[in-house]
Amino acid sequence: MNERDEFLEKKFDFSKAIKNPYAKALKKQITIKLDEGVIIYFKNKAEDTGIPY
């Protein structure tokens, strides 16, 4: 657990938290065509920053 999680747990009571029932409705899957160079660029950016591609 990192420091931020510890802060949140100490500061707020999440024992009665519920999932947002509308969260799934906020996302919509789409398909787009991108050049291979664009995909490689974003894969490299993800790797450089440690964000999953």
Buried (B, 14 or more C-beta within 10 A) or exposed (E): EEEEEEEEEEEEEEEEEEEEEEEEEEEEEEEEEEEEEEEEEEEEEEEEEEEEE
